[in-house]
Amino acid sequence: MGNYSVEFSVTYALVFSLFCIVFAVIWRKHKKSGPLEWIMRKVTD
């Protein structure tokens, strides 16, 4: 599937997942709606 090792792929997936979780927690503390809902409201209003 590519030139990357399995270890690199697993590490990358774990770091990406951790980043997504941290982003979601921070977003929820500051906004009452999710990012996709926020974008859709900006587009339609």
C-alpha positions as CSV (number, residue, x, y, z in Angstrom):
1,M,0.0,0.0,0.0
2,G,2.9,2.3,0.2
3,N,6.5,2.8,1.4
4,Y,5.6,3.3,5.1
5,S,6.2,0.7,7.8
6,V,3.4,-0.7,9.9
7,E,4.8,1.0,13.0
8,F,4.7,4.4,11.3
9,S,1.1,3.9,10.2
10,V,-0.1,2.9,13.6
11,T,1.8,5.7,15.3
12,Y,0.4,8.2,12.8
13,A,-3.1,6.9,13.3
14,L,-2.8,7.1,17.1
15,V,-1.4,10.7,17.0
16,F,-4.1,11.8,14.6
17,S,-6.9,10.2,16.8
18,L,-5.4,11.9,19.9
19,F,-5.4,15.3,18.0
20,C,-9.0,14.8,17.0
21,I,-10.1,14.1,20.5
22,V,-8.2,17.1,22.0
23,F,-9.7,19.3,19.3
24,A,-13.2,18.0,20.0
25,V,-12.8,18.6,23.8
26,I,-11.5,22.1,23.3
27,W,-14.2,22.9,20.7
28,R,-17.0,21.7,23.0
29,K,-15.7,24.0,25.9
30,H,-16.0,27.1,23.7
31,K,-18.8,26.4,21.3
32,K,-22.3,25.0,21.8
33,S,-22.6,23.5,18.3
34,G,-20.2,21.3,16.3
35,P,-17.9,22.6,13.6
36,L,-19.9,21.1,10.7
37,E,-23.1,22.6,12.1
38,W,-21.3,25.9,12.6
39,I,-20.2,25.9,8.9
40,M,-23.6,25.0,7.6
41,R,-25.3,27.8,9.6
42,K,-22.8,30.3,8.2
43,V,-23.4,29.1,4.7
44,T,-27.2,29.1,4.9
45,D,-27.7,32.4,6.9
